[in-house]
Amino acid sequence: MTLVSEAMERRVVTVPLDSTVGEAADVARSAGVEHLIVLDGETLAGVLSTSDLGRAAPGGLVRECRTLPVLTVRPDAKLEDAASTMDERGVGCVPVVVGGLVLGLLDEAGLERAGLAGHRERAGGAPPREPAGD
């Protein structure tokens, strides 16, 4: 049995909730990541993908294009269960959280590294999710 903690990315790149889309895109680009964790102070306030940023107005705000509600997973969860939940909810990543503290991020690359490549195809795909804002 593989745990989420064995496949998660421990380097988490964050942006403040009040950032602009342009600022967030610059952060993602310079860090070389596909997913950003949105924080309101120290509180998890959303997830943002480069796809979300590409669909948003350049002068828009992160709070308007982040994904809500935030689906999270514990580091001690079974990786296969997390992958199934990601498929069912149609998300490409989930923050790994304990007690409100973001420890990492589980994404498609982590699933592939753990040998779960093609899990979406086996699961029959997933419906697209819609970003939500305040």
FIRO-662355 format. One record per residue (C-alpha): chain; residue in one letter; x, z, y; residue number from 1. Coordinates in nm, 3 decimals, padded with zeros to 5 digits. Example, Ala and Ser with C-alpha at 12.3 -4.5 7.8 and 13.67 -1.06 7.14 Angstrom:
BEGIN
A, A, 01.230, 00.780, -00.450, 1 .
A, S, 01.367, 00.714, -00.106, 2 .
***
This chain:
BEGIN
A, M, 00.000, 00.000, 00.000, 1 .
A, T, 00.142, -00.107, 00.336, 2 .
A, L, 00.062, 00.097, 00.646, 3 .
A, V, 00.006, -00.033, 00.998, 4 .
A, S, 00.314, 00.161, 01.113, 5 .
A, E, 00.531, -00.057, 00.887, 6 .
A, A, 00.413, -00.384, 01.047, 7 .
A, M, 00.343, -00.292, 01.409, 8 .
A, E, 00.555, -00.402, 01.701, 9 .
A, R, 00.693, -00.091, 01.865, 10 .
A, R, 00.781, -00.263, 02.191, 11 .
A, V, 00.467, -00.256, 02.400, 12 .
A, V, 00.449, -00.442, 02.729, 13 .
A, T, 00.199, -00.302, 02.976, 14 .
A, V, 00.040, -00.398, 03.307, 15 .
A, P, -00.160, -00.183, 03.546, 16 .
A, L, -00.536, -00.236, 03.563, 17 .
A, D, -00.515, -00.334, 03.930, 18 .
A, S, -00.260, -00.615, 03.869, 19 .
A, T, -00.339, -00.972, 03.957, 20 .
A, V, -00.358, -01.242, 03.692, 21 .
A, G, -00.044, -01.399, 03.839, 22 .
A, E, 00.149, -01.071, 03.816, 23 .
A, A, 00.038, -01.020, 03.456, 24 .
A, A, 00.133, -01.377, 03.364, 25 .
A, D, 00.479, -01.320, 03.513, 26 .
A, V, 00.520, -01.000, 03.307, 27 .
A, A, 00.413, -01.173, 02.985, 28 .
A, R, 00.638, -01.470, 03.051, 29 .
A, S, 00.946, -01.263, 03.139, 30 .
A, A, 00.894, -01.032, 02.838, 31 .
A, G, 00.822, -01.323, 02.605, 32 .
A, V, 00.502, -01.170, 02.467, 33 .
A, E, 00.155, -01.302, 02.388, 34 .
A, H, -00.030, -00.972, 02.442, 35 .
A, L, -00.025, -00.712, 02.717, 36 .
A, I, -00.167, -00.361, 02.709, 37 .
A, V, -00.367, -00.282, 03.022, 38 .
A, L, -00.331, 00.072, 03.152, 39 .
A, D, -00.529, 00.267, 03.408, 40 .
A, G, -00.266, 00.526, 03.490, 41 .
A, E, -00.169, 00.637, 03.140, 42 .
A, T, -00.507, 00.554, 02.984, 43 .
A, L, -00.560, 00.247, 02.766, 44 .
A, A, -00.793, 00.022, 02.966, 45 .
A, G, -00.786, -00.310, 02.783, 46 .
A, V, -00.587, -00.579, 02.610, 47 .
A, L, -00.487, -00.905, 02.770, 48 .
A, S, -00.359, -01.217, 02.595, 49 .
A, T, -00.184, -01.515, 02.744, 50 .
A, S, -00.498, -01.711, 02.647, 51 .
A, D, -00.708, -01.474, 02.861, 52 .
A, L, -00.465, -01.527, 03.148, 53 .
A, G, -00.480, -01.905, 03.107, 54 .
A, R, -00.860, -01.902, 03.142, 55 .
A, A, -00.860, -01.668, 03.443, 56 .
A, A, -00.838, -01.761, 03.809, 57 .
A, P, -00.475, -01.722, 03.926, 58 .
A, G, -00.578, -01.492, 04.211, 59 .
A, G, -00.814, -01.293, 03.989, 60 .
A, L, -00.763, -00.938, 03.875, 61 .
A, V, -00.662, -00.813, 03.532, 62 .
A, R, -00.965, -00.582, 03.532, 63 .
A, E, -01.187, -00.893, 03.537, 64 .
A, C, -01.032, -01.076, 03.242, 65 .
A, R, -00.912, -00.800, 03.007, 66 .
A, T, -01.075, -00.761, 02.669, 67 .
A, L, -01.315, -00.469, 02.627, 68 .
A, P, -01.402, -00.268, 02.432, 69 .
A, V, -01.053, -00.207, 02.299, 70 .
A, L, -01.034, -00.204, 01.923, 71 .
A, T, -00.754, 00.033, 01.816, 72 .
A, V, -00.600, 00.135, 01.487, 73 .
A, R, -00.406, 00.440, 01.369, 74 .
A, P, -00.051, 00.397, 01.240, 75 .
A, D, -00.147, 00.553, 00.906, 76 .
A, A, -00.427, 00.302, 00.841, 77 .
A, K, -00.392, 00.053, 00.556, 78 .
A, L, -00.257, -00.275, 00.689, 79 .
A, E, -00.502, -00.479, 00.481, 80 .
A, D, -00.795, -00.286, 00.630, 81 .
A, A, -00.664, -00.342, 00.982, 82 .
A, A, -00.623, -00.716, 00.913, 83 .
A, S, -00.980, -00.737, 00.781, 84 .
A, T, -01.114, -00.558, 01.088, 85 .
A, M, -00.918, -00.790, 01.318, 86 .
A, D, -01.070, -01.087, 01.134, 87 .
A, E, -01.423, -00.947, 01.153, 88 .
A, R, -01.392, -00.873, 01.525, 89 .
A, G, -01.209, -01.197, 01.606, 90 .
A, V, -00.911, -01.035, 01.778, 91 .
A, G, -00.546, -01.137, 01.760, 92 .
A, C, -00.401, -00.791, 01.817, 93 .
A, V, -00.490, -00.423, 01.822, 94 .
A, P, -00.308, -00.138, 01.992, 95 .
A, V, -00.181, 00.128, 01.751, 96 .
A, V, -00.293, 00.459, 01.897, 97 .
A, V, -00.286, 00.831, 01.815, 98 .
A, G, -00.448, 01.084, 02.044, 99 .
A, G, -00.465, 00.840, 02.334, 100 .
A, L, -00.093, 00.755, 02.308, 101 .
A, V, -00.015, 00.387, 02.249, 102 .
A, L, 00.259, 00.374, 01.984, 103 .
A, G, 00.270, 00.001, 01.924, 104 .
A, L, 00.079, -00.320, 01.874, 105 .
A, L, -00.034, -00.492, 01.556, 106 .
A, D, -00.063, -00.867, 01.596, 107 .
A, E, -00.060, -01.186, 01.390, 108 .
A, A, 00.321, -01.191, 01.382, 109 .
A, G, 00.328, -00.840, 01.236, 110 .
A, L, 00.075, -00.938, 00.972, 111 .
A, E, 00.284, -01.242, 00.882, 112 .
A, R, 00.603, -01.034, 00.858, 113 .
A, A, 00.419, -00.804, 00.617, 114 .
A, G, 00.315, -01.093, 00.396, 115 .
A, L, -00.039, -01.135, 00.519, 116 .
A, A, 00.013, -01.487, 00.653, 117 .
A, G, -00.306, -01.690, 00.630, 118 .
A, H, -00.529, -01.383, 00.609, 119 .
A, R, -00.782, -01.542, 00.846, 120 .
A, E, -00.815, -01.848, 00.626, 121 .
A, R, -00.868, -01.630, 00.318, 122 .
A, A, -01.127, -01.429, 00.508, 123 .
A, G, -01.311, -01.742, 00.621, 124 .
A, G, -01.196, -01.735, 00.981, 125 .
A, A, -01.331, -01.527, 01.263, 126 .
A, P, -01.568, -01.591, 01.551, 127 .
A, P, -01.409, -01.607, 01.895, 128 .
A, R, -01.433, -01.296, 02.106, 129 .
A, E, -01.533, -01.288, 02.468, 130 .
A, P, -01.342, -01.102, 02.739, 131 .
A, A, -01.535, -00.842, 02.929, 132 .
A, G, -01.479, -00.678, 03.264, 133 .
A, D, -01.623, -00.401, 03.475, 134 .
***
